[in-house]
Amino acid sequence: MHPHAVSGPVRWHARWVLPIAGPPIADGTVVTAGDRILWVGPRAEAPHGAPGGDARDEDLGDAILTPGLVNAHTHLDLTLMRGGLEDLDFFAWIRTLTRAKRQLLTAADFRDSALLGVAEGLAAGITTFGDTADNDAPFEALRALGARGIAFREVFGPDPAECDRSMADLAAAVEARRAHATPLVRVGVSPHAPYSVSDALFAAVAAYAAREGLPVAVHAAESAAEDDLVQRGTGPFADFLRARGIAVEARAAGPIALLEAAGLLRAGTLLIHCVRASGADVQRVVAAGCGVAHCPASNAKLGHGTAPLAAFLAAGARVGLGSDSMASNDAMDLLAEARLAVFAQRAAAGRADLLPAAEALALATRGGARALGLEAEVGTLEPGKQADLVAWRATATGGPVGHPAAALVFAGAGMRAHRVLVAGVERARDGVVAGLDPAVPGRVRDAARRMAEWRGQRTAG
């Protein structure tokens, strides 16, 4: 399949249109021209003409038409690690992952892995990604396959003495990447996490990002081990750093307070996970205008717990959903994340009315756009916004299509992305992604086998 730019105005008709910005529209229509949405409403009222001439009709039949899904947190270059780090505690998991990256995997592996990750996302209706990586593979893959996103360049450095060198490397990488940024793919920075970044480096990144107008993403309040390090200077991360000759002491009341002291708790910062955010943390995050990437599958699989999503939403936080990496999740499926988010919150609260399907779907669209600061362009179907559209069709087993949001969120396994457009260009149809080299999946499988063999010969720790 080749990328197909839809020429001229088009009237997209579907059994249901879910604008997210308003109620569902039965027998609805979205009119697009080029990369923009011109009109949204009932089919019977759809205009026949548009700037550029008469609109042609695309009848999607018994489909649900939504905005493209927004995956607020990915590590696309780690797609090859699917199934490769099973059943490890968090410290062993991250140490094994880091060793594999340094000792085994190549730049070509990361390129293929990122391409496959973007392709899997597009095939699943994800049109926008918030990705963090310490290499350029995801940035290049997003551009190559025509997806939208922010590529946050990661920086590491737990030793304060290495701060200047880390910042010099980060600035060089960002400048090189900025030369190739596009309206679809933008550049950000990511000081990785409190256990891999010193206070001095956090403050330096905060100042640099503010000066350069760059969005920031940071993993925060994810695990008990992180709390032990930040609050008490104890635990596996503290022991590991001391063994490297790095002084460790209690740093703050918690990871959110640590980031606030560094100047990172502000609009334009995306906080990833926030599993262990306190009530006071929630209020500080909301007051600062930060985005939050909620990753329910990854949080659960790594045994971190359930983030206080309901509290964040009640306080008015800018929350989106993230799949995280395939090293901690295994599925690039944002509808599954929405479903798990609902189930986890309802189970914890003992309430069947908490987080209705329509609100969960909004987290996967408008919520992710708000968390990434892209709500002016994507996340809803409204005139003037980008023509990022997904037409969903029921499989033979189908779902409760009388309630379209419930069909997508609660019966997502019975739905598939039929047509996927980014900025008015068709990027996927029925699971086939335009422009993907058919040899990529095989090369990723080969890399995954190499990693499985490598791990079988080593012990994490």
N, C-alpha and C positions, 0 to 999 in steps of 0.2 A: 504494500500500500504506500502511495506517495502522499505527502501533505497536500490537502486540497483547500485552497482559498476559495471561499464561497463568493462568487462575483455578483455584484449588484444587490439590491435590497431583497431580503428573503422573509417570508412569513412562515414561522415554524409553528405548526399546529400539533397539539397533543391532547390526550384525554384529560390530563391534569397539568397545570402549570403551577409550580410552587415558587412564588417570587421571593419568599422568606421575609421580605419587607412588608408583606401584607398577607391576607388569607389566601388559601388555595383557590385556584380558578378552574372550575370544571369546563371542559372544552375550550381551553385557552390558547392564546397565540402570543408569541414573542416575535417582534419584527426587528431584524438586524440589517445593518449596512456596513460593509467592511468590518472593522474591529469594534463597532459600537452597537449597543441596543438602542433602538428608536422608540419602541412602543411595547407595552405589556397589557394584556386585558383579555376579555372574552372574544372568542373567534368571531362571533356575529358582529362585533363592533370593530374588527381589525381594519385599518386603512388599507386600501388597495395600492395606493401610490406612496412613494417616498422619495427623498432627494436622490437623484441618480436614476429615476425611472420607475416604472411599475414593478411592484414586488412580485416575485415568483413564489409559488407555494411549495413547502416541504411538509407533507403530512406524515407525522411520526406515528400515527395510529394510536393504539391503546398503550400509550407511554406516559411516563411522568417526566416532565421537563423541569430541571432545577439549575441553579447556578453550579459552576464547577466547584468541587469540594476543595477545601483549603487544609492542607496538612501542615500544621504549625511547627512540627519538629520531626526532622528526619536526619539520618546519617546515611546518605545514599551510597557512599563508597564502601559501606560495610554490608551490603546486600549479600555478598558471598559468604558471610558468616552465619547465615541462617542454619540453625541446628548444630552449630559448631561449638557452642559454649554452654551446653545444657547443664543444669543442676549445680551450678557453682554459687557460693555466696558472693556478695557484691565485690568485696576486695579481690578475691581470687578471680572473679569474672573480668574485672577491669585490668588486672595485671596480665592475665592470659591474653586478652584482646590486644593490649599494648605490645606484648612480646611478639605476637603473631604479625602485627603490622611492621615491626622493626626487623624481625629475623626471617620472615618467610615471604611476605607479599611484596609485589612489585607495583610500579606506577601503572603498568598495563593492566594488572589485576584490578586496581582501584578504578581505572577508567571503565573497564567492562562492567564492574560491579555497579558503578553509578548509572551507567546507561541502562542496565537492567532494572535498577530501582526506579528510575524515572518512567521507564516503559510500563512496569507493573502498576505504578501509580496512575498513569494516564489510562490504562486499560480498566482501572477500577474507578474512574471518574474523578481522579484528583488532578486538578489543573494548576494549582499553586502549591509550592513547597517552601518551607522555612528550613533550610539545611545548614548543619554545622559540620565542618571538616577541616583538617589541617593540610589539605592539598586542594588542587584545582579541579579534580575529577568531577565532583557534582556540578560546579559552575559550568564546566564545559559540556556536561551531559544535558543540563537544562537547556542550554543554548542549542545544542545539536538536535534535540527532539522537539523544540518549540514549546516547551513548558514555561510556566511563569514561576518566579520565586525570588527569594533573597538567599544568597549564598554567604553565610557567615563564616569568615575565616577564623579558625580556632588558633589560640595562642596558649602555650603552657609555660610554666616556670614557677615551681614552688619555692625556689631559693631566691630570696630578695637580691642577692648579689648578682643574679643573672637578669635582672629586670631590664637594664638598658639593652642588652643583647636581644632579649625576647622582643622588645618594642621595635628595635631596628629591623628585625626579621619580619615582624608583622607589617610594619609600614611599607617595606619593600614589596611584600606579597600583595598588599592591598593596592598599591599604585599600579603594579603590573596587571592586576585583575580589572581595575577601574577602566583601563584603556579598552577593554573588550566588553564592558557592561552594555546592556541594551535596555530599551523600555520594558522588556519582559523580565530580564534577569539582572538583579541589582546586587550590590556588594554591602556586606555588613561585617562586623567583627564579633568574636566570641571568646572572652576569657573563660576557659573551660569550666572550672568548678573550684570551690574552696579548697579541695584536697590536692589540686594540681596547679593552683595559682596563688602567689603570695599576696599579702595586703598591698605591698608596693606596686605589684604588677596590676592588680585590680584598679588602683587609683590612677596609674599611668594610662591604662586603656580607657578609663572613664574620661580623662582629660583629652586624649587623642580623638576619641569618637565624637565628643562634643565639638571639638575644634574642626573636625573634618565633616561633620554632619552625617555620621554613619550610625545606622541602627546596631543595637547590641543584643546578643543572646548569651545567657549564662545558665548552666545547670545549678539549681539551688534547692536546698531543703529536701533532698531526695532520700537520704538514708540515715539510719541510726549511726552508722560509722562516721558519716559526715558531721553529725551533731557532736559525737564524742570528740572529734578533732577540733572543731571550732569552739565548743563551749568549755571543754575540759583539757584539751591537749593530750587526749588519750586515745586508745583504740588502734586498729590495724594501720590506718593511714599515718597516725602519729609515729608508730613504731617504724614504719617503712621510711619515713622522712628522716627520723633520727639516725637510722642506719646509714643514710646517705650523708650524714654530717650536717643536716639542716636543723637549726634550733626550732623547737616546737613549744608553744605555750598556749594557754587559753586566749582566744582572739576576740570573741564577742559573745553576746547573749544567745546568738544563733546565726545561721547563714544569712537570713534576711537583714538582720541588724549589721552584719559584716558588710554586705553590699551597700547598705545605706551609708555607712561610714566612708566607703570608698567613692561615693558620689554616683553610684550606678542605679539607685532606686529613683527612676525618673521616667518620663514619657520617652518612648523610643527604645526601652529595654524590655526584652522578652525573658521572663523567668521560666525555666523549664523544670517541670515536675511539681515542686512546692507541696510534696506529700506531707511533710512534717511542719507546715506553716501553722502557727498558733492563731488564735483569734486576733491578737494584736498585730501579728504579721499580716493577716488578711487586710486589716484596715490600713496599714501602712502601704501595702502594695496598691490598693485601690486609690488612696489619696495621692500617690505618686504618679498614677496613670500608666503603670507598667502593664504589659501584656503577660498572660500566663498560658503556657502550653501544657495542657492536661493529657497525660499519656497513660490511660488506665491499664492497658494490657501489659506494657513494660513494667509499670509500677507493681502490678500483681505478680508477674512472672519472676521478677527479681526479689520478691518477698518484702518490698518496701512498705506496702500497705495501701490504703485508700486515701487519696488527697481530699481535703475538705471542699469539694467542688460546690456543694450546695451553699456553703458559707460564702465562697467567692462570688457566686452568682447573686445571692441575696444582697451582697454589698455593692454590686454593680461592676464587678471586675471585667476586664477585657479578656475573656477566656476563649481559647480555641482548643481543638483536639490535635494530638500528634500521635503518630504510630511509633516514634522513636526508631531505632535501627533494627534491622532484621537479626542482629545478634542478641536482641533482648525481647523480640516479639514474634517474628517468623511470618507475619502477614501484613502486607501493605493494603489494609482494608479499613478505610475511615468510617464506613457504616458500622463495621463491627466494633470500632472504638466507641462510637456513639451508643450502640446497644449496651456494651459493657459499662459505660459511664452511667447509664440509667440504672442498670441492675445493681451495680455496686452501691450507688447512693440510696436506692430504695431499700436494699437489704440492710444497710447500716442504720437507716432512719426508721425502718419498719413502716414505711408509708408507700402505698401503691399509686398515689397521685403525684409523687415527686418527679420532677423533670419529665414532662410529657414528651411524646415523640417529636412534636413540632419544635420544641425547645432544643432537644438533642440534635435534630437536623440543623438547627440554626447554629449550634456550636461548630458543626463540621463545615459550615459555609461562612456566614457573616461573622461568627465568633472568631474563627481563624484569621479572617481578613482584618478584624479589629485588633487582634493580638499582634499581628505583624505590621500594623499601621497602613494597611492597604485597602481600608474600607471605602475610600473614595472611588476605587476602581473596580473592585470585585466583591463577591460574597453575597450579592443579591441580584435579582433581575429587575433592573430599573432603567428607565431611559437615561442615556448619557454614560452608563457604565460599560465596561468592556464586555464583548460578546464571548464570555466563557460559559458555555452551556453543556449540560449533560442530559441526554435522553435515556431514561431507564425503561427497560421492558421486563415484564414478568417472565420467568421460565415456565416450563410446562406445569410445575407445581404451584407457581405463582405466590401471591400474598394477598392481604386484605386491601385490595385496591380501592375499596370504597373509602378508605382512610389513607390517602397517599403517603403521608409522613410516617404512619405506622408501618406501611408496606416496606418502606425503605429502611427504617431503623430496626424494627422488630422481626421482619421477615427478609432481611437483606440477602440471605443465602438464596432466596428465590428471585432476586432481581439481578439484572446485569446491565452494564453500561453499553448501550447500543450505539450511540453517537457521542463523541467528545470533541468539543471545539475550544480552542484557546485563541482569544483575540480574533474570532471569526474564521479561523483556519481549522479544518477537521484534522485532528491528530490521532484519533483512534476510532475504530468501528468494530464492534462485536469482538473485542479482545485483540484485534490486530492493530499494532502501533505503527504509524507512518515513520519511515526513515530508520527503523531499527535494523541493524545488520543481523541477519538471521544466525550468524555464527556466534553472537555474543552469549546467548544462554549456555551453549556448550562450553565456551571458554570459562564462564563463571562456575559451571559444574566441575570442571577440571581443577580450578583454583580451590573450590570447596573440598574436593577430595584430597588435595595436597595438605590443606589445613587439618583435615580430620586425621590424616596420617601423622602429621607433625605433632598434633595434640596427644595422640596416642603414645608418643615417645617421651612426653614431658609431663611434669607435675606442676600445676600452678602454685603460686605462693609468693 
